[in-house]
């Protein structure tokens, strides 16, 4: 028989209500809904009471899970982490909400992107990741996939999961090349990118000036 009382005491809700962070959070934000739940983390949609702006609260059940310090910096194209707090049970990340829909959902609902749309999306992703790699060349982004890319009505792209970045010893250029080629195929349906002849227009696709073309 399930002990519901003990289960509740292990829940995010109970942890928030009894913690200093939770008390402050609940004064400033209203929890609108539970977005997702897994063995590792819960994701909640929050509304800031003073202005109605939306945020996301990620409660990570493993306190051993640490975000790299670079994830706490503000970069265009990335979800901004506003606050980090740790209790004995959870690590909390408060992030700004990225308006739009996951890129994989857009493709599923509306069909594959055109080559021009694909290039536009990839260029944004590259410009965002390049800023990170300039600071940390060995950076590894495990969530670089269409379900972790949010696209809005103006075709602006935001990368989710900045807190999951890690340092890795793998060859960065090779990793990026495989990621971008996989994204290209998933977005456009083409097995490989078309040739890009205008260097001035598409020169951004050179990864760290190493000659990796998309």
N, C-alpha and C positions, 0 to 999 in steps of 0.2 A: 504493500500500500504506500502511495506517494505521500511524503511529509510536506504538504503545501506550505506550512509555516516556515520550515527551514529552507525550502526552495525560494520563498519570497525574500528571506534574509540574505540570500546569495545573489539576488537580482540587482540589476542596474538601478532600478527605481528605488529600492531600499537603500542602496549605497549612496545615491544622490541625496535622498532626504536626510540622511544622518551625517553627511559630510559638510564641511565648511564651504567647499567649492559648490556643492549642490545647492546649498541655501542661497548663496549669492546668485548662482545661475538662475534659479527658479524665481528670484525676485525680478530679474532683468529680462528673462525669456519665458515664453510659453511653449511647452512641448505640444506640437500639433499632431504628430503621428510617428509611428515606427516605420522607417523606410525598408529596413532589411535586418535579418538576424542570422547569425551563424555561430559555430562553436567558438570562433575567435573573437568576434566583435558584433555589437549592435549599432545600428545607425538610426538616428532620430532627426526629424525635421523640426526646427525651432523657429519661432517668430520673436524678434526683439520687440518688446512692448512699447518702447519709446518712439519707434518709427516704422514698425511693421516689416523691417528687412528680414529676410530669411537666412538661416544658418543651419549647419548640420553638426550634430554632436556625435562623435564616434567614441564608443566605449569599448576599449580593448581588454579582453579578459586576462590576457597574459601580461603581467607587469614587466616581464623580461623584454617585451617588444619595445624597442626604443627608436624614435624617429631620429634620423641623422640631423645634426645641427643646421645643415643647409636647407632643410625642409621648413625651418622656421623663418626663413627670409622671404621677402615678398618679390615675386616675379610675375611679369605679364604672362597670361595664358595658363597659370597654375592656380588651383584653389588655395586661398590664403588661410593659414592656420592662425587664428586669433588668440588662442589660449591653450595651454597644456597643463593638466593637473593629474596628480597620482594619488590614489588611496591605497589601502592594503589589498584591495581586490581588483581595482580597475585602473587603467590609464585612460584619461579623457582628452580628446582633441576637439576643440571647437573651431569649425571652419565656415567660411562664407559659402553660401549656397550657390552653385553654378546653374544658372537658368538655361533651359534648353532640354534636349533629349539625348540619350546615348546614341552614338553614331551607328552602332549595330542595329538599333531599333529604327532609326531613320531609313537605313538601307532596306531593312525588312519590310517597312511600310510603304516606302516610296520607290524602291528599286535602286539599282547601282548608280553611283555617281558618274558623271561624265569625266573625261580626262581632264578638262579644265577645272572642274570642281575638285577632283582628286588632287591635282597639283596645288590648288589653293589651300586645301586642308593640310596637305603634307608640308607645305612651306611654313604654315603657322606652327605645326608640331616641331619642325626642325629649328625654327628660330627660338622657340621656347626651350627646347632641350639643349641647344647650342650654348645658351646663356649659362645653363647649369654645368655643362662640360668644360666651359672655360674656367670655372672656379674649381671644379673637381673632375679631372680627366678620367678617373677610374669609376665614375658614377655608373650605377646599374639601375635601370628602371624596369622592374619586373611586370608592371601593369601597363605597358605600352601596347594596348590592344583596343579594338573599336568599342568594346563595352565600357572602357574607362576613359573615353573621349566624349565630352559633351559639346554638341553643336547647337547654336541658337538660330533664330530666324534670320539673322544677318550673316550667317555662315562663319561666325566667330567660334573658335574651338578652345575649350578649356580641358586641360589634363587633370584627371582625378588621381588620388592616391599618392600625392607628393610625399606623404609620411612613410611610404614603403621603399623609398630609394635607399640604396646601399652602395658601399664601395666593393668593387669586384676586381679580381686579377685577370679576368677574361679580356680578350682583345676588344676594346671598345668599338673600333671601326667595324669590325666583323659583326659584332652584335647589332649595331645600328643598321648596318646594311641589310641584315636578315629581317629586322623588325620593320623597316620601311618598305621592303619588298613585299612582306606579308600583308602589311596594311594596304599597299597599293592594290594587290590582288583582291583583297576583301572588299575594297571600296569601288573599284572600277570593273572587276571581273576579268581583267587582262592578266595573262600569265606573267608578264614582265612589263616594266614601264617602257613607254615609247621613247625613242631617242630624243634627247634634249639638245638642240643645236645652238640655241641662243644663250651663250654663257652669261651675258649681262643680266638676262631675265631669270635664269635658273641656276646661277652660280652658287646660290645659297645651298644647293643640294650637295655641294662638296662638303663632306664631313671633316671638319677641322683641317681643311686644306690638304687632305690626304688622297684626294682623287677618287673618292667613293661616289659614283653617280647613281641617282635613282632613275 
